């Protein structure tokens, strides 16, 4: 009697798995314990062994199919035995309508020249958001692909940026909830808590490992050859890994990402001055921390350690923190952070850092010296150009110059992601990687469009934006502005999160949305809706003809659109 091969339930939360590849064909002999197939679930790939010896008499679910747990995917039985269900899942029904045209069939019948083991259609240097996405998209299009990564797959965002930082910020959010509990009538026996920093770091590392394993699993499922090492392009336009292994490529996708930016300040080399990479593995919470740079990463990590109990001072040379966001958003965020106890110095330059062996003395213009146990250097990131190797590419302010197809000045070499400096965000890198891959495989046909790329700061409150700031819009258009405060939003009040607003910037002529700026609860989620509205060129008039659920945070977006038209119901009437 035939034995069922089922999709295993490999974890308590597992509901389905994807078949990556059957290692046996129908009719082939199978030995007990032999690897029968590979599956992927929960972003982790695993191998499934045969439970008994026999023959693989039927494959019910083929490569690439996603199958619910415990569902039958194949049968093992005696040689010549007929499986319980007749026919093969791999045999397609006859359908003349689906048959290829004669000329296509002829083209398909032409054998494709096999490449040698070290030859590839595409070699990708860098396994970050741009690199691994480009590799997978190229493989989906039928290319033979290799990817080279000098560190961990997943890149800066996954290993040293977005994901680790958000793991820490969730702790800050929980702490804020504890502190708010008594106000909401939740009386704790004790509001005292301590932070076990090694455990915090351990959790962060576990989350990162799960995701990096997931990226490896995705690459493996797409049959992409992975190399760990430093990849560089030589003068022959081959990729050399660790100075030894040569990978020959028809096209190269250079996705080297970015690295921590440095600044020339006397004393900056002290080991008490940590980079954003270093601080994510810190084992003890500093009593005091000076953050050098009030950009996104500096402000996020500053709030993390403020909530953990550090005295935090932020020093920013520009006239406001996170200067890339709308001026009003920056002001509200600063006010909220200062309420929580963060000290912020703007329009301030650091002259020198002195390490006395115990603490740092940070000398700044126009203010008293700052004494702190540690400092965080957070002035942004710069493109990592190591992989350029022996070729010459056209550069622009330390960044690789690319065209609208993501191609560099050297034909056949593409450079998506942080390395081109256009928009240094992981989700922008995802799209640039897709575009680079499609153009590298199919010829330049798809242009990059990043105008409606959203961005977010995961502080409490969150800040998010898409499109033009109010200052930028006023320089180019005749505009009107709609705004709605979260203090008038029922969901925000019920949740104890009334700080912030939604601002919508509109072109008076066409009622087109030019920019959306949000400070407040769930801003990072709501901004995706705003981005979609802008990408589809939906006007504010069309927005207010839709119905938003109540009570929700996103009603504030609706009301801001209505306010731009002077039609907001839940705002006091404006005096003309």
C-alpha positions as CSV (number, residue, x, y, z in Angstrom):
1,X,0.0,0.0,0.0
2,X,1.3,3.4,-1.0
3,X,2.7,5.7,1.8
4,X,1.6,9.4,1.8
5,X,4.2,12.1,1.7
6,X,2.7,15.1,3.5
7,X,3.6,18.7,4.0
8,X,4.9,18.6,7.6
9,X,3.9,21.0,10.4
10,X,7.3,22.1,11.4
11,X,6.3,24.8,13.9
12,X,3.4,25.8,16.1
13,X,2.6,28.8,13.8
14,X,3.2,27.0,10.5
15,X,0.2,26.9,8.3
16,X,1.7,26.2,4.9
17,X,5.0,25.5,3.2
18,X,6.4,26.0,-0.3
19,X,8.1,23.2,-2.2
20,X,11.4,24.4,-3.4
21,X,12.6,21.4,-5.3
22,X,11.9,17.6,-5.5
23,X,15.2,15.8,-5.5
24,X,13.6,12.7,-7.1
25,X,11.5,12.3,-10.2
26,X,8.4,10.1,-10.5
27,X,9.3,6.5,-10.8
28,X,12.8,6.9,-9.2
29,X,13.9,4.6,-6.3
30,X,13.9,6.1,-2.9
31,X,15.8,4.9,0.2
32,X,14.6,5.5,3.7
33,X,16.3,8.6,5.2
34,X,17.2,10.0,1.8
35,X,16.5,13.7,1.2
36,X,13.3,13.6,-0.9
37,X,12.6,17.3,-1.3
38,X,13.3,20.8,0.0
39,X,10.6,23.0,1.4
40,X,10.6,26.6,2.8
41,X,8.4,27.9,5.6
42,X,8.6,30.7,8.1
43,X,11.4,32.1,6.0
44,X,13.5,29.1,6.7
45,X,14.4,26.3,4.2
46,X,14.5,22.7,5.4
47,X,15.0,19.2,3.9
48,X,12.4,16.5,4.1
49,X,13.6,12.8,4.3
50,X,11.8,9.8,3.0
51,X,10.2,7.8,5.8
52,X,10.6,4.5,4.0
53,X,12.2,2.9,1.0
54,X,10.4,2.3,-2.3
55,X,9.7,4.3,-5.4
56,X,8.3,7.8,-5.8
57,X,5.2,6.7,-7.6
58,X,3.5,10.1,-7.7
59,X,4.2,13.8,-7.2
60,X,0.9,15.5,-6.3
61,X,2.3,19.0,-5.7
62,X,5.3,20.2,-7.8
63,X,8.2,22.6,-7.5
64,X,7.2,26.1,-6.4
65,X,3.7,25.2,-5.2
66,X,2.6,26.4,-1.7
67,X,0.7,23.7,0.2
68,X,-1.2,23.8,3.5
69,X,0.4,21.7,6.3
70,X,-0.7,18.0,6.5
71,X,-1.8,18.0,2.8
72,X,-0.6,15.1,0.6
73,X,2.2,16.2,-1.7
74,X,3.3,12.8,-3.0
75,X,3.3,9.0,-2.6
76,X,5.9,6.3,-2.1
77,X,5.1,2.7,-3.0
78,X,6.2,-0.4,-4.7
79,X,7.6,-0.4,-8.2
80,X,4.8,-0.1,-10.7
81,X,2.2,0.5,-8.0
82,X,-0.6,2.9,-8.9
83,X,-1.2,5.8,-6.5
84,X,-4.6,6.4,-5.0
85,X,-5.3,9.2,-7.4
86,X,-5.0,8.5,-11.0
87,X,-2.8,10.6,-13.3
88,X,0.1,12.8,-12.6
89,X,-0.1,16.3,-11.0
90,X,2.7,17.3,-13.3
91,X,0.9,16.4,-16.5
92,X,-1.0,19.4,-17.9
93,X,-4.4,18.9,-19.6
94,X,-4.6,19.2,-23.3
95,X,-5.6,22.7,-24.3
96,X,-4.9,23.9,-27.8
97,X,-5.6,27.5,-26.8
98,X,-2.6,27.4,-24.4
99,X,-0.2,25.9,-26.9
100,X,2.6,28.2,-28.0
101,X,2.6,29.8,-31.4
102,X,4.6,27.9,-34.0
103,X,7.4,30.5,-34.2
104,X,7.6,30.6,-30.3
105,X,7.6,26.8,-30.2
106,X,10.5,26.8,-32.7
107,X,12.4,29.3,-30.7
108,X,11.8,27.4,-27.5
109,X,13.1,24.2,-29.1
110,X,16.4,25.8,-29.8
111,X,18.8,24.5,-27.2
112,X,20.3,27.2,-24.9
113,X,24.0,27.0,-24.7
114,X,25.0,25.6,-21.3
115,X,27.3,27.9,-19.3
116,X,30.3,26.5,-17.5
117,X,30.3,26.3,-13.7
118,X,32.0,29.7,-13.3
119,X,29.9,31.4,-16.0
120,X,26.7,33.3,-15.2
121,X,24.1,35.5,-16.9
122,X,24.1,37.8,-13.9
123,X,26.6,38.2,-11.0
124,X,25.3,40.4,-8.2
125,X,27.8,41.9,-5.8
126,X,26.0,42.5,-2.4
127,X,23.3,40.6,-0.7
128,X,21.4,43.5,0.8
129,X,17.9,44.7,-0.1
130,X,18.9,45.8,-3.7
131,X,21.2,42.8,-4.2
132,X,19.2,39.8,-3.1
133,X,16.0,41.2,-4.7
134,X,17.9,41.8,-8.0
135,X,19.3,38.2,-7.8
136,X,15.9,36.7,-7.2
137,X,14.1,38.7,-9.9
138,X,16.8,37.8,-12.4
139,X,16.4,34.2,-11.6
140,X,12.7,34.4,-12.0
141,X,13.3,35.7,-15.5
142,X,15.4,32.6,-16.3
143,X,18.9,33.9,-15.7
144,X,21.7,31.8,-14.2
145,X,22.6,34.0,-11.2
146,X,25.4,34.2,-8.6
147,X,25.4,36.6,-5.6
148,X,28.5,37.6,-3.6
149,X,28.2,38.9,-0.1
150,X,31.1,39.9,2.1
151,X,29.2,39.8,5.4
152,X,25.7,38.6,6.2
153,X,22.9,38.3,3.6
154,X,20.2,40.9,4.2
155,X,22.4,44.0,4.2
156,X,22.6,46.9,6.5
157,X,18.8,47.2,7.1
158,X,18.4,43.7,8.2
159,X,21.6,43.2,10.1
160,X,22.7,46.7,11.4
161,X,19.8,49.1,10.7
162,X,16.0,48.9,10.4
163,X,15.3,45.6,12.0
164,X,17.7,45.7,15.0
165,X,16.7,49.3,15.7
166,X,13.0,48.5,15.5
167,X,13.5,45.6,17.9
168,X,15.0,48.0,20.4
169,X,12.3,50.6,19.8
170,X,9.6,48.1,20.6
171,X,11.1,47.8,24.1
172,X,10.9,51.6,24.4
173,X,7.3,51.4,23.3
174,X,6.6,48.8,26.0
175,X,8.3,50.9,28.7
176,X,6.2,53.9,27.7
177,X,3.1,51.7,28.0
178,X,4.1,50.7,31.6
179,X,4.6,54.3,32.5
180,X,1.1,55.1,31.1
181,X,-0.6,52.2,32.8
182,X,-1.6,54.0,36.1
183,X,-3.1,56.9,34.2
184,X,-5.3,54.4,32.3
185,X,-6.5,52.7,35.6
186,X,-4.1,49.8,35.4
187,X,-2.5,49.7,38.8
188,X,0.7,47.7,38.9
189,X,2.0,46.3,42.2
190,X,5.3,47.9,41.2
191,X,6.3,50.1,38.3
192,X,9.9,49.4,38.8
193,X,11.8,47.6,36.0
194,X,15.3,46.9,34.9
195,X,16.7,46.3,31.4
196,X,18.7,43.1,30.8
197,X,20.8,44.4,28.0
198,X,22.4,41.1,27.1
199,X,19.0,39.6,26.7
200,X,17.8,42.5,24.6
201,X,20.8,42.0,22.3
202,X,20.2,38.3,22.2
203,X,16.6,38.7,21.1
204,X,17.7,41.2,18.4
205,X,20.3,38.6,17.2
206,X,17.7,35.9,17.1
207,X,15.3,38.0,15.0
208,X,18.1,39.0,12.6
209,X,19.2,35.4,12.3
210,X,15.7,34.3,11.4
211,X,15.5,36.9,8.6
212,X,19.0,36.3,7.3
213,X,18.3,32.6,7.1
214,X,15.1,33.5,5.3
215,X,17.0,35.5,2.7
216,X,19.4,32.5,2.2
217,X,16.4,30.2,1.8
218,X,14.8,32.5,-0.8
219,X,18.1,32.6,-2.8
220,X,18.5,28.8,-2.5
221,X,14.9,28.2,-3.6
222,X,15.6,30.2,-6.8
223,X,18.8,28.1,-7.4
224,X,21.1,31.2,-7.0
225,X,24.7,30.3,-6.3
226,X,25.9,32.1,-3.2
227,X,29.4,33.1,-2.4
228,X,30.6,34.6,0.9
229,X,33.5,37.0,0.4
230,X,34.6,40.3,-1.0
231,X,33.6,40.6,-4.6
232,X,35.5,43.0,-6.9
233,X,35.2,43.7,-10.6
234,X,38.5,43.2,-12.6
235,X,39.6,45.0,-15.8
236,X,38.0,42.1,-17.8
237,X,34.6,42.8,-16.2
238,X,34.7,39.5,-14.3
239,X,33.9,39.4,-10.6
240,X,36.8,38.1,-8.4
241,X,35.8,36.8,-5.0
242,X,38.5,37.1,-2.2
243,X,41.1,37.7,-4.9
244,X,40.9,34.1,-6.0
245,X,37.6,32.8,-7.4
246,X,36.7,34.3,-10.8
247,X,33.1,34.5,-11.8
248,X,32.5,35.3,-15.4
249,X,29.3,37.3,-16.1
250,X,27.4,38.6,-19.0
251,X,26.0,41.4,-16.8
252,X,27.0,42.6,-13.3
253,X,24.7,44.2,-10.7
254,X,26.8,46.2,-8.3
255,X,24.8,46.5,-5.1
256,X,27.5,47.1,-2.5
257,X,25.2,49.1,-0.2
258,X,26.6,51.6,2.3
259,X,28.8,51.9,5.3
260,X,28.9,54.2,8.4
261,X,29.9,57.8,7.6
262,X,32.9,59.2,9.4
263,X,33.7,62.8,10.5
264,X,37.0,64.4,11.2
265,X,36.8,65.7,14.8
266,X,39.8,65.5,17.2
267,X,39.2,62.6,19.6
268,X,36.6,60.9,17.4
269,X,38.8,57.7,17.4
270,X,38.1,57.0,21.1
271,X,36.6,53.6,21.8
272,X,33.9,55.3,23.8
273,X,32.6,56.8,20.6
274,X,30.4,54.1,19.1
275,X,28.9,53.8,15.6
276,X,25.3,52.8,15.0
277,X,26.7,49.3,14.2
278,X,28.6,49.1,17.6
279,X,25.8,50.3,19.8
280,X,23.4,47.6,18.7
281,X,25.6,45.0,20.5
282,X,26.3,47.1,23.6
283,X,26.1,44.9,26.8
284,X,25.6,47.7,29.4
285,X,23.4,50.7,29.3
286,X,25.5,53.9,29.6
287,X,24.5,56.4,32.3
288,X,24.9,59.2,29.8
289,X,25.0,59.2,26.0
290,X,25.8,62.0,23.6
291,X,24.4,61.5,20.1
292,X,26.4,63.1,17.4
293,X,23.9,63.8,14.6
294,X,20.2,64.3,14.9
295,X,19.2,62.4,11.8
296,X,16.8,59.4,11.7
297,X,19.2,56.8,13.2
298,X,20.5,59.2,15.9
299,X,17.0,60.2,17.0
300,X,15.7,56.6,17.0
301,X,18.6,55.2,19.0
302,X,18.6,58.3,21.2
303,X,15.0,57.6,22.2
304,X,15.8,53.9,22.8
305,X,18.5,54.7,25.3
306,X,16.5,57.5,26.9
307,X,13.8,55.0,27.6
308,X,16.4,52.5,28.9
309,X,17.5,55.1,31.5
310,X,20.4,57.0,29.9
311,X,20.7,60.7,30.0
312,X,20.7,61.6,26.3
313,X,21.9,64.7,24.6
314,X,21.6,65.1,20.8
315,X,24.0,67.5,19.0
316,X,22.9,68.5,15.5
317,X,24.7,71.0,13.3
318,X,21.6,71.8,11.2
319,X,18.9,74.1,12.5
320,X,16.5,71.2,13.3
321,X,16.5,67.5,14.0
322,X,15.8,65.1,11.1
323,X,16.1,68.0,8.6
324,X,14.9,65.9,5.7
325,X,11.3,65.9,7.0
326,X,8.8,68.7,6.9
327,X,9.8,71.6,9.2
328,X,6.6,71.4,11.2
329,X,7.0,67.6,11.7
330,X,10.5,68.2,13.0
331,X,9.3,70.8,15.5
332,X,6.5,68.6,16.9
333,X,8.9,65.6,17.2
334,X,11.5,67.7,19.0
335,X,8.8,69.0,21.5
336,X,7.7,65.5,22.3
337,X,11.2,64.2,22.8
338,X,12.1,67.1,25.0
339,X,9.0,66.4,27.1
340,X,10.4,62.9,27.7
341,X,13.7,64.3,28.9
342,X,16.0,64.4,25.8
343,X,18.3,67.4,25.6
344,X,18.6,68.6,22.0
345,X,21.1,71.1,20.7
346,X,20.7,72.3,17.1
347,X,22.8,74.7,15.0
348,X,25.7,73.3,17.0
349,X,29.1,72.1,16.0
350,X,31.5,69.8,17.9
351,X,35.0,71.1,18.2
352,X,36.8,68.3,20.1
353,X,36.2,65.1,22.1
354,X,38.4,64.4,25.1
355,X,38.6,60.9,26.7
356,X,39.9,61.1,30.2
357,X,39.7,57.3,30.7
358,X,36.4,57.4,32.5
359,X,34.2,59.8,30.5
360,X,34.1,61.8,27.4
361,X,34.2,65.6,27.4
362,X,32.6,66.9,24.3
363,X,33.4,70.5,23.5
364,X,30.8,72.3,21.4
365,X,30.4,75.8,20.0
366,X,28.1,78.2,22.0
367,X,27.3,75.8,24.8
368,X,28.9,74.3,28.0
369,X,31.0,71.2,27.6
370,X,29.0,68.0,27.6
371,X,30.3,65.2,29.8
372,X,29.0,61.7,29.0
373,X,30.0,58.1,29.4
374,X,29.6,57.2,25.8
375,X,28.9,58.9,22.5
376,X,27.1,57.7,19.4
377,X,28.4,58.8,16.0
378,X,25.4,58.9,13.8
379,X,25.9,61.3,10.9
380,X,24.5,59.0,8.2
381,X,25.9,56.5,5.8
382,X,27.9,56.7,2.6
383,X,28.1,54.4,-0.4
384,X,30.5,51.4,-0.1
385,X,32.5,51.4,-3.3
386,X,34.9,48.6,-2.5
387,X,33.4,46.3,-5.2
388,X,34.2,48.7,-8.1
389,X,37.7,47.1,-8.2
390,X,39.7,47.8,-11.4
391,X,37.0,49.5,-13.5
392,X,36.3,53.2,-13.8
393,X,32.7,54.4,-13.4
394,X,31.3,57.9,-13.6
395,X,30.9,59.2,-10.1
396,X,28.8,62.1,-8.6
397,X,29.7,63.3,-5.1
398,X,31.1,60.0,-4.0
399,X,28.2,58.0,-5.5
400,X,28.0,55.9,-8.6
401,X,26.1,57.7,-11.3
402,X,23.3,55.7,-12.9
403,X,20.6,56.4,-15.5
404,X,16.9,55.8,-15.3
405,X,17.5,52.1,-16.0
406,X,19.9,51.8,-13.1
407,X,22.8,51.3,-15.6
408,X,26.2,52.9,-14.9
409,X,28.5,54.6,-17.4
410,X,29.9,51.2,-18.2
411,X,27.4,49.2,-20.3
412,X,26.3,46.0,-18.7
413,X,27.0,47.1,-15.1
414,X,24.1,48.2,-13.1
415,X,24.2,49.8,-9.6
416,X,20.9,49.8,-7.6
417,X,20.5,50.7,-3.9
418,X,22.5,52.8,-1.5
419,X,25.6,52.7,-3.6
420,X,24.1,55.2,-6.0
421,X,22.9,57.5,-3.2
422,X,19.6,58.4,-4.9
423,X,17.3,57.4,-2.1
424,X,19.0,55.5,0.7
425,X,16.1,53.5,2.0
426,X,15.7,49.7,2.0
427,X,12.3,49.8,0.3
428,X,13.6,52.0,-2.4
429,X,16.5,49.6,-2.8
430,X,14.1,46.7,-3.3
431,X,12.5,48.5,-6.3
432,X,15.8,49.6,-7.7
433,X,17.0,46.0,-7.5
434,X,14.0,44.8,-9.4
435,X,14.4,47.4,-12.1
436,X,18.1,46.7,-12.5
437,X,17.5,42.9,-12.8
438,X,14.7,43.3,-15.4
439,X,16.9,45.6,-17.5
440,X,20.0,43.5,-17.2
441,X,18.1,40.3,-18.3
442,X,15.7,41.7,-20.8
443,X,17.4,44.9,-22.1
444,X,16.8,48.4,-20.9
445,X,13.0,48.9,-20.9
446,X,11.9,49.6,-17.3
447,X,12.5,53.0,-15.8
448,X,12.9,53.7,-12.1
449,X,10.2,55.9,-10.4
450,X,10.8,56.9,-6.8
451,X,8.7,60.1,-6.5
452,X,6.2,58.5,-4.2
453,X,8.6,56.6,-2.0
454,X,7.5,56.9,1.6
455,X,9.8,57.2,4.6
456,X,9.3,56.9,8.3
457,X,11.0,57.5,11.7
458,X,10.0,54.9,14.3
459,X,10.1,57.2,17.3
460,X,7.2,57.7,19.8
461,X,5.4,59.5,18.2
462,X,6.2,58.1,14.7
463,X,7.0,60.5,11.9
464,X,6.4,59.7,8.2
465,X,6.3,61.5,4.9
466,X,5.9,61.1,1.2
467,X,6.3,63.7,-1.6
468,X,7.3,67.3,-1.2
469,X,7.6,69.2,2.1
470,X,5.6,72.3,2.5
471,X,8.6,74.5,1.9
472,X,9.5,72.6,-1.3
473,X,6.0,72.7,-2.6
474,X,5.7,76.5,-2.0
475,X,8.7,77.0,-4.2
476,X,7.2,75.2,-7.2
477,X,3.4,75.4,-6.9
478,X,0.5,77.5,-5.7
479,X,-0.7,75.3,-2.9
480,X,-3.2,74.8,-0.2
481,X,-2.7,72.9,3.0
482,X,-5.1,70.7,4.9
483,X,-4.3,69.6,8.5
484,X,-5.9,67.5,11.2
485,X,-4.6,67.1,14.7
486,X,-4.7,63.6,16.4
487,X,-6.0,65.4,19.5
488,X,-9.3,65.5,17.7
489,X,-9.2,61.9,16.6
490,X,-11.3,59.5,18.7
491,X,-9.0,56.4,18.2
492,X,-5.9,58.5,19.2
493,X,-7.6,59.9,22.3
494,X,-8.9,56.5,23.4
495,X,-5.3,55.1,22.9
496,X,-3.7,57.9,24.9
497,X,-1.7,59.1,21.8
498,X,-3.0,62.6,21.0
499,X,0.3,64.2,19.9
500,X,0.8,65.0,16.3
501,X,-1.1,65.7,13.1
502,X,-1.7,64.7,9.4
503,X,-0.8,67.4,6.9
504,X,-1.8,67.2,3.2
505,X,-0.2,69.5,0.7
506,X,-2.3,70.1,-2.4
507,X,-1.8,71.8,-5.8
508,X,-4.6,74.4,-6.0
509,X,-5.0,74.0,-9.8
510,X,-5.7,70.3,-10.0
511,X,-6.3,69.3,-6.4
512,X,-3.4,66.9,-6.8
513,X,-1.7,65.7,-3.6
514,X,1.9,66.9,-3.6
515,X,3.0,65.6,-0.2
516,X,1.7,64.1,3.0
517,X,3.3,64.4,6.4
518,X,2.3,62.5,9.5
519,X,3.4,62.8,13.1
520,X,1.6,60.5,15.5
521,X,0.4,56.9,16.1
522,X,0.8,54.4,13.2
523,X,2.3,57.1,11.0
524,X,4.6,54.5,9.4
525,X,1.6,52.4,8.4
526,X,-0.6,55.2,7.3
527,X,2.0,56.7,5.0
528,X,1.7,53.7,2.7
529,X,-1.9,54.6,1.9
530,X,-0.8,58.2,1.2
531,X,1.9,56.9,-1.1
532,X,-0.6,54.8,-3.0
533,X,-3.0,57.8,-3.4
534,X,-0.2,59.9,-4.9
535,X,1.1,57.1,-7.2
536,X,-2.4,56.7,-8.6
537,X,-2.8,60.5,-8.9
538,X,-6.0,60.5,-6.8
539,X,-7.1,64.0,-6.0
540,X,-8.3,65.2,-2.5
541,X,-11.7,65.5,-3.9
542,X,-11.8,61.9,-4.8
543,X,-10.4,60.9,-1.4
544,X,-13.3,62.5,0.5
545,X,-15.8,60.7,-1.7
546,X,-14.6,57.4,0.0
547,X,-15.7,56.1,3.4
548,X,-13.1,55.5,6.1
549,X,-13.8,53.2,9.1
550,X,-14.5,54.8,12.4
551,X,-12.8,55.0,14.9
552,X,-9.4,54.7,13.1
553,X,-6.2,56.7,13.1
554,X,-6.4,57.0,9.3
555,X,-9.6,59.1,9.6
556,X,-7.1,61.9,10.3
557,X,-5.8,61.5,6.7
558,X,-9.4,61.8,5.4
559,X,-10.1,64.9,7.5
560,X,-6.8,66.6,6.4
561,X,-7.8,66.0,2.8
562,X,-11.3,67.5,3.5
563,X,-9.6,70.4,5.3
564,X,-7.6,71.2,2.2
565,X,-11.0,71.8,0.5
566,X,-12.5,73.6,3.5
567,X,-14.9,70.7,3.9
568,X,-13.7,69.1,7.1
569,X,-16.7,68.2,9.3
570,X,-14.7,67.6,12.5
571,X,-12.8,70.9,12.6
572,X,-14.1,74.3,13.7
573,X,-15.3,76.5,10.8
574,X,-12.5,78.7,9.4
575,X,-13.1,82.4,9.5
576,X,-12.7,84.0,6.1
